[in-house]
Amino acid sequence: MNAAIKRAVNGKTSLPALFEAIEKKLSNEAQTSKYILYKTDTTVDPATSMFVQQMFADVIDANNRYLGIAAKSQMKLEMSRSVLYQSNPHTGIDACAPRSIEGGDFEEIERSSKDNREMSSLQSIQTIVGSDRIVQIFDVTFRLDTERKSLQHILLLADGSYICTCLLLQNSGFVCRHYFHLMQVSDRCKYHVRLIPMRWFKEELQDLTDLDLSGAFLSAKTQKTVAQVGSAEGEPASSFMSDIMKVFPSVPSLSGVDKRNLSKKRRIGEISGLMKNIMDTVNSNPEVFETVKDGLNRVIVRGAGEEGMKDPHYTKTKGRPRTSRIKSSMETKKKSTKCGVCSGEGHNSRQHS
């Protein structure tokens, strides 16, 4: 939306054309949202969809309450794909250690180098987080993947969060299919809705400073209710996500939303909604047009503030710069002419006698 408005403004379009561009963009976004929901429903088997709705009923309920359409559809897709995976407790570094290659088998060499890369990624995470902060490690693979090419490692951390080597949570902000699978087999695997970045929440919830995110950690229906990580009411402890922040400092913190950091998209939407009413009013009354124009100019100047005020743009012209201003012939000179011979005033050396 911001890009569409910027293109229209830079193109010096009229207000009606800008309004039409905004309406077209909003219509396209609505169609895209409908397509995302349709694609999610059609790509998931009906039996799998029913299983997911029963298995992750609490997760789906929390997603419907807090998340937007795109985030809900992506999370639903990850939950549906989780039934196609299998997992085993990690057996240690020796199980994936580099193997000796004989006979020049290039496929074995390539497979061994891939295992080395996977283990280097896992070892680097273990080194940064610390072995004492890792509760358990799981190996998750696709059920039909006999060569373990889809192998991912999930580290359950002591602070109640987790790290998957697919890094979907860190890069996109969604819980991955590998972790959803573990939620079906281990009572340790659960997550809190606060683990999802605020940008995926509904627009009307992003600006709330007192958003209630209370409630127990979300888990699958196959697991019995156990002692939650955090307080007795299931609230995240003060150390929640402290371990994951060591590895990914760019992950947003869990502090309250600043009142000043309101949603830009929501503000633009409200201004766009007022635009049509303003255009209809000013087109029929020139006096109102001038009043609105002056008011907008004052708002722009006031919004810029002292820091936004700059000196007028100086245009460098051709030729030698002027050393003095142009004086009127009627203007009284402050300094009279001085003679270079006698140093007298009132005449020059040519007029000296």
Secondary structure as UniProt FT lines:
FT   HELIX           2..10
FT   TURN            11..12
FT   HELIX           15..43
FT   HELIX           46..55
FT   HELIX           57..66
FT   HELIX           69..81
FT   HELIX           82..84
FT   STRAND          85..89
FT   HELIX           93..96
FT   TURN            103..104
FT   HELIX           106..129
FT   HELIX           131..133
FT   STRAND          134..142
FT   TURN            143..144
FT   TURN            146..147
FT   TURN            149..150
FT   STRAND          152..157
FT   TURN            158..159
FT   STRAND          162..164
FT   TURN            165..166
FT   HELIX           168..171
FT   HELIX           177..185
FT   TURN            187..188
FT   HELIX           193..195
FT   HELIX           198..200
FT   HELIX           203..206
FT   TURN            209..210
FT   TURN            221..222
FT   TURN            232..233
FT   TURN            238..241
FT   HELIX           242..247
FT   TURN            249..250
FT   TURN            259..260
FT   HELIX           264..284
FT   HELIX           286..308
FT   TURN            329..330
FT   TURN            340..342
FT   TURN            350..351
//
